[in-house]
Amino acid sequence: MPNPNFTQKLQDLMQRVGISSFRALSRAADVSERQILRLRQGKLEQMRLDVLLKLSLVLQIPLNEVVATFSTLKTQDSGFKAQDSGLSTTEKEIVDLKREYERSQLALEQQREVLQQEFQQSSLQLLESLLLQWPTAAAKAQENPELAAVKIVPLVQKPLEKLLQAWGVEVIAPVGAEIPYDPQLHQLMDGDAQPGETVKVRYTGYLQSEKLLYRARVSPVRGNRE
Protein backbone atom coordinates (compact mmCIF):
# COMPACT_ATOMS: atom_id res chain seq x y z
CA MET A 1 0.00 0.00 0.00
CA PRO A 2 1.56 3.36 -1.03
CA ASN A 3 2.29 5.94 1.62
CA PRO A 4 -0.49 8.55 1.94
CA ASN A 5 0.30 12.07 0.83
CA PHE A 6 -1.02 14.93 2.95
CA THR A 7 0.92 17.63 1.12
CA GLN A 8 -2.14 19.33 -0.33
CA LYS A 9 -3.93 19.38 3.01
CA LEU A 10 -0.90 20.96 4.64
CA GLN A 11 -0.58 23.53 1.86
CA ASP A 12 -4.24 24.46 2.28
CA LEU A 13 -3.70 25.09 6.00
CA MET A 14 -0.52 27.05 5.29
CA GLN A 15 -2.35 29.23 2.78
CA ARG A 16 -4.95 30.14 5.40
CA VAL A 17 -2.25 31.66 7.63
CA GLY A 18 -0.18 33.20 4.85
CA ILE A 19 2.75 30.76 4.81
CA SER A 20 4.00 30.23 1.27
CA SER A 21 6.52 27.39 1.55
CA PHE A 22 7.51 24.43 3.70
CA ARG A 23 10.79 26.17 4.49
CA ALA A 24 8.86 29.19 5.78
CA LEU A 25 6.71 26.87 7.87
CA SER A 26 9.84 25.25 9.25
CA ARG A 27 11.22 28.61 10.33
CA ALA A 28 7.93 29.91 11.72
CA ALA A 29 7.33 26.80 13.84
CA ASP A 30 11.01 26.27 14.67
CA VAL A 31 10.90 22.65 13.55
CA SER A 32 13.01 20.82 10.97
CA GLU A 33 11.86 20.32 7.38
CA ARG A 34 12.25 16.58 7.97
CA GLN A 35 9.49 16.74 10.58
CA ILE A 36 7.26 18.57 8.12
CA LEU A 37 8.00 15.88 5.51
CA ARG A 38 6.87 13.24 8.00
CA LEU A 39 3.60 15.10 8.45
CA ARG A 40 3.11 15.24 4.68
CA GLN A 41 3.79 11.50 4.42
CA GLY A 42 1.27 10.60 7.11
CA LYS A 43 3.91 9.54 9.64
CA LEU A 44 2.36 11.48 12.48
CA GLU A 45 2.93 8.66 14.96
CA GLN A 46 6.69 9.12 14.46
CA MET A 47 6.58 12.80 15.43
CA ARG A 48 7.21 14.21 18.90
CA LEU A 49 4.35 15.90 20.73
CA ASP A 50 6.20 19.18 21.11
CA VAL A 51 6.70 19.33 17.33
CA LEU A 52 2.99 18.79 16.72
CA LEU A 53 2.19 21.48 19.29
CA LYS A 54 4.45 24.01 17.55
CA LEU A 55 2.88 23.24 14.18
CA SER A 56 -0.65 23.52 15.58
CA LEU A 57 0.13 26.96 17.01
CA VAL A 58 1.60 28.26 13.75
CA LEU A 59 -1.19 26.77 11.64
CA GLN A 60 -3.72 28.10 14.16
CA ILE A 61 -5.64 24.86 14.53
CA PRO A 62 -6.16 22.69 17.64
CA LEU A 63 -3.87 19.74 18.22
CA ASN A 64 -6.69 17.24 17.94
CA GLU A 65 -7.51 18.71 14.51
CA VAL A 66 -3.91 18.21 13.44
CA VAL A 67 -4.23 14.55 14.43
CA ALA A 68 -7.59 14.16 12.68
CA THR A 69 -6.28 15.81 9.50
CA PHE A 70 -2.95 14.01 9.16
CA SER A 71 -3.68 10.70 10.85
CA THR A 72 -3.61 7.48 8.79
CA LEU A 73 -5.62 5.62 11.42
CA LYS A 74 -8.96 6.61 12.88
CA THR A 75 -10.45 5.68 16.24
CA GLN A 76 -13.76 3.85 16.18
CA ASP A 77 -15.39 5.83 18.96
CA SER A 78 -15.35 9.37 20.30
CA GLY A 79 -13.11 8.54 23.27
CA PHE A 80 -9.44 7.67 23.44
CA LYS A 81 -8.72 4.29 25.01
CA ALA A 82 -5.35 3.06 26.14
CA GLN A 83 -5.97 -0.39 24.58
CA ASP A 84 -6.50 1.11 21.10
CA SER A 85 -3.79 1.32 18.47
CA GLY A 86 -0.52 3.15 19.13
CA LEU A 87 -1.83 6.20 17.29
CA SER A 88 -4.92 6.55 19.49
CA THR A 89 -2.60 6.59 22.48
CA THR A 90 -0.65 9.34 20.76
CA GLU A 91 -3.89 11.21 20.14
CA LYS A 92 -4.81 10.98 23.80
CA GLU A 93 -1.38 12.26 24.81
CA ILE A 94 -1.75 15.13 22.36
CA VAL A 95 -5.14 16.12 23.76
CA ASP A 96 -3.77 15.94 27.31
CA LEU A 97 -0.78 18.04 26.29
CA LYS A 98 -3.04 20.60 24.65
CA ARG A 99 -5.17 20.87 27.78
CA GLU A 100 -2.09 21.22 29.97
CA TYR A 101 -0.72 23.87 27.63
CA GLU A 102 -3.97 25.83 27.75
CA ARG A 103 -4.02 25.61 31.56
CA SER A 104 -0.42 26.83 31.78
CA GLN A 105 -1.16 29.68 29.39
CA LEU A 106 -4.13 30.76 31.50
CA ALA A 107 -2.05 30.56 34.68
CA LEU A 108 0.73 32.63 33.09
CA GLU A 109 -1.75 35.25 31.91
CA GLN A 110 -3.27 35.50 35.39
CA GLN A 111 0.20 35.74 36.95
CA ARG A 112 1.16 38.44 34.44
CA GLU A 113 -1.90 40.50 35.37
CA VAL A 114 -1.16 40.15 39.09
CA LEU A 115 2.47 41.19 38.62
CA GLN A 116 1.45 44.14 36.49
CA GLN A 117 -1.02 45.30 39.11
CA GLU A 118 1.58 44.95 41.88
CA PHE A 119 4.10 46.87 39.80
CA GLN A 120 1.63 49.67 39.12
CA GLN A 121 0.60 49.89 42.77
CA SER A 122 4.19 50.02 44.06
CA SER A 123 5.09 52.66 41.47
CA LEU A 124 2.05 54.75 42.36
CA GLN A 125 2.98 54.59 46.04
CA LEU A 126 6.46 55.90 45.25
CA LEU A 127 4.96 58.69 43.14
CA GLU A 128 2.18 59.50 45.62
CA SER A 129 3.43 62.96 46.59
CA LEU A 130 3.96 63.89 42.94
CA LEU A 131 0.50 62.70 41.92
CA LEU A 132 -1.18 64.58 44.76
CA GLN A 133 0.78 67.84 44.74
CA TRP A 134 1.93 68.38 41.18
CA PRO A 135 -1.49 69.35 39.67
CA THR A 136 -1.94 72.03 42.36
CA ALA A 137 1.61 73.33 41.93
CA ALA A 138 1.21 73.46 38.14
CA ALA A 139 -2.07 75.37 38.49
CA LYS A 140 -0.45 77.91 40.84
CA ALA A 141 2.45 78.35 38.44
CA GLN A 142 0.02 79.20 35.64
CA GLU A 143 -1.81 81.67 37.87
CA ASN A 144 1.42 83.29 38.99
CA PRO A 145 4.17 83.21 36.30
CA GLU A 146 6.60 84.83 38.75
CA LEU A 147 6.43 81.88 41.13
CA ALA A 148 9.97 80.63 41.68
CA ALA A 149 10.57 77.35 39.92
CA VAL A 150 12.90 76.27 42.72
CA LYS A 151 9.84 75.81 44.94
CA ILE A 152 8.29 73.35 42.47
CA VAL A 153 11.38 71.30 41.67
CA PRO A 154 11.30 69.20 44.90
CA LEU A 155 7.80 68.03 44.07
CA VAL A 156 9.21 66.24 41.02
CA GLN A 157 12.74 65.49 42.15
CA LYS A 158 12.07 63.63 45.40
CA PRO A 159 9.48 61.14 44.06
CA LEU A 160 11.65 60.53 41.02
CA GLU A 161 14.69 59.83 43.19
CA LYS A 162 12.67 57.36 45.27
CA LEU A 163 11.42 55.60 42.17
CA LEU A 164 14.89 55.30 40.64
CA GLN A 165 16.30 54.03 43.93
CA ALA A 166 13.58 51.39 44.17
CA TRP A 167 14.37 50.19 40.65
CA GLY A 168 18.13 50.14 41.25
CA VAL A 169 18.78 52.96 38.76
CA GLU A 170 21.87 55.09 39.39
CA VAL A 171 22.80 58.47 37.96
CA ILE A 172 26.10 58.43 36.08
CA ALA A 173 26.91 62.00 37.13
CA PRO A 174 24.84 65.06 38.13
CA VAL A 175 24.19 67.89 35.70
CA GLY A 176 26.99 70.46 35.84
CA ALA A 177 29.62 68.05 37.13
CA GLU A 178 33.04 68.16 35.50
CA ILE A 179 34.37 64.64 35.08
CA PRO A 180 36.92 62.69 33.01
CA TYR A 181 35.53 61.77 29.60
CA ASP A 182 34.62 58.10 29.18
CA PRO A 183 33.17 57.28 25.74
CA GLN A 184 31.54 54.16 27.19
CA LEU A 185 29.42 56.28 29.54
CA HIS A 186 29.37 59.70 27.92
CA GLN A 187 28.10 61.10 24.63
CA LEU A 188 29.63 64.29 23.25
CA MET A 189 27.08 66.93 22.28
CA ASP A 190 29.64 69.12 20.51
CA GLY A 191 33.36 69.38 19.88
CA ASP A 192 35.66 66.47 20.61
CA ALA A 193 37.49 65.04 23.59
CA GLN A 194 39.95 62.30 24.32
CA PRO A 195 39.32 59.72 27.05
CA GLY A 196 40.31 61.18 30.39
CA GLU A 197 39.92 64.81 29.35
CA THR A 198 37.58 66.93 31.45
CA VAL A 199 34.02 67.30 30.21
CA LYS A 200 30.92 68.90 31.72
CA VAL A 201 27.66 67.00 32.12
CA ARG A 202 24.80 68.67 30.28
CA TYR A 203 22.25 65.85 30.57
CA THR A 204 22.67 63.08 33.09
CA GLY A 205 22.79 59.39 32.16
CA TYR A 206 21.67 56.27 33.99
CA LEU A 207 22.86 52.78 34.93
CA GLN A 208 20.77 49.92 36.26
CA SER A 209 22.64 47.11 38.01
CA GLU A 210 25.78 48.20 36.17
CA LYS A 211 23.95 48.00 32.83
CA LEU A 212 24.00 51.18 30.78
CA LEU A 213 20.54 52.62 30.13
CA TYR A 214 21.41 56.09 28.79
CA ARG A 215 24.80 57.70 28.30
CA ALA A 216 25.32 61.08 29.92
CA ARG A 217 25.48 63.89 27.34
CA VAL A 218 28.55 66.06 27.84
CA SER A 219 30.55 68.92 26.35
CA PRO A 220 34.30 69.57 26.50
CA VAL A 221 35.14 72.07 29.22
CA ARG A 222 37.49 73.99 26.97
CA GLY A 223 34.61 74.75 24.60
CA ASN A 224 31.99 75.42 27.24
CA ARG A 225 30.42 78.85 26.81
CA GLU A 226 27.97 78.59 29.67
N, C-alpha and C positions, 0 to 999 in steps of 0.2 A: 504494500500500500504506500503510495507516494506521500512524502511529508506535506502537511497542509501549508498553505501560504496565506498569511494574514497581512501581507504588505499593504494591500489596498485599504483594509480596515484601519491600519495604523496611519496611513497617509490621510485618510478622511478625518481622523481625529486631530492630526497635526494641522490640517488646513483650518479647522475650527478655531485653533488658538494662534494661528499665524506663524507656524513653524514650517519652513519651506524644504528642509532636507533632514536626512537622518543624522548627518553630522551636527546640524544645528540643534537637533533634539538631544543628541549626546552631550553637547556643551550645556544646554539649558538645564538638563536634569542631573548633570555631573555623573553620568554613567558611561561605560565604554560602548563603542559601536558594536562590539561582539554581543553584549547583552541585548541590544536592540535587535540584532539579527536573530537571536534566539526567540525573541517575542514574535518576530515576523514568521519564523518557522514553526510556531506552535509549541515551542519547548518551554512553556511557562513553568512547568514543574522543576526545571533545572535552574531557575532564577532565584536569587536571594530575595527575601521579603523586603529588605531595605531598598533594593533596586526597584521593585514593583511600586513601593510607596513613592519614591522620587518621581517615577514616570507618571503615576496617577496624579500627583500634585501639578506637574508641568502640563499634562494633558487636561487637567481640570475635570477629571471624572473620578468617582469613588473607586476604591480598591476592588470591591466586589464586582463592579462593572468591568474593570480591567480583566478580572478572572473570567467573567462570563463571556467577554468579547474574544479573548485570545486562548481560551481553554479548548483542548481537543477532546476532553471528557466532560460529561455533564452528570450532575447528581440526579437521582431519580425522585427525590423529594425536596421539600423546601428547607429542610434542616441539614446541618452538617453533622455526620456521625463518624466517630473515630474508626469504626470498622469498615467504612467505605474505602474506595481506592485511595492511593497515595495522594492524588490530586485533590480529593475532597478534604483531606486532612490539611493540605496546603491552603485550600480556600478558607477553612475554619481559622487557621493561624493568621491569614491575611485579614479576615474580618476582625479578629481579636486585636491584631496590631492596629488596625484602623481606629477601633474604638478607644484603645489606649492612647493613640496619638491625639485623637480629638479631646480626650479628657485632659491630657497634658497641656494641649494648646489652651484649653479653657482655664486651667489652673494658672498657666503663665500669664494669660491676659488679666485675670483677676489680681495676681500678684503685682503685675505692672501698674494697674490702676491704684492699688494700695500704696505702692512705693511713690508713685507720682503725687498722690494726695499728701503723703507724709513729707515729701520734698517741698511741696508748695506751702504747707503749713509751717514747716520750720523756717523757710525763707521769709514768709510773711511775718513771723514772730521777730526775726532779726531786723526787718524793715518797718516794724510797728511805728516807731517814732516818726519816721519819714512819711509813712502813709497818713498818719494822723495830723502832723503839723505842717507838712509841705503845702497842701492846698491853701491853708490860711496864710502862710508866709508869702506865697506867690500872689494871693489876692491883695495883701497889704502892699507888696512891692509895686503892683500895678496902680494902686490908689496913690501911693507916694513914691514917685520916681527917685526922690532924693534919699530914700532909705538905704543905709549903708549895706552893701552886699556882704560885708564881713559878718554881719549879724545872722545872715541866712545860711552861710556856708556850713556851719556846724550841723544844721538840720540834715544836710546831705552827706557830709563827710563821715560823721560818726556811725550812722547805720551802714554805710558802705564799707567802712573799715571792719565792722563786726561781721558782715557777710563774707568779706574776703578772708578774714581770719578763720571763720567756720569752715570754709571750703579749702583751706590750706593754700591760699593764693598770696604770694609775696610780691612786694614792689621791688623792682630792680634798683631803682634810685629815685629819690624825690625830685620834683620839678625844681630847677634852679641849681641843683648840685653840680659841682665840677668834679669829674671823675676821669680816670684813665680810659681811653677808648678801647673797646673790645668789640670787634665786628660780629662776634657770635651773639652778643647781647644788645648791641646798639646799632641803630640805623641812622646814617648821616642824612640830614635834611638839606644841607648845602655844603659847598666846599669839599675838602678832603682832609683826611687825617690818617696817620699811621697808628697801628696798635701801640697803646701805651701813652700816646699824646693826650693832653687834657682836652676834654670836651664838656659842654654844658648841656644838661638834660632839659629839653624843651617839652617833651611829652613822656610821661613815665611808661615803663613796660612792666610785664608781669611774668612770674614763674609760678608753677603749681607742682609741688613735690619734685622740684628740680627740673621740671619739664618747661621749656620755653613756650609761653602763650603768645606774648607780643613783645617785640623788641622795643626798647626805649628809643625815642627819636631825639637825636642830639645834633649840636652844631659845634664846630671847632671854636675854641675860646678866642683864638687869634683873629677870627673873623666875626666875632659877636659884636653887634652894634647896639644891643639892648643897653 
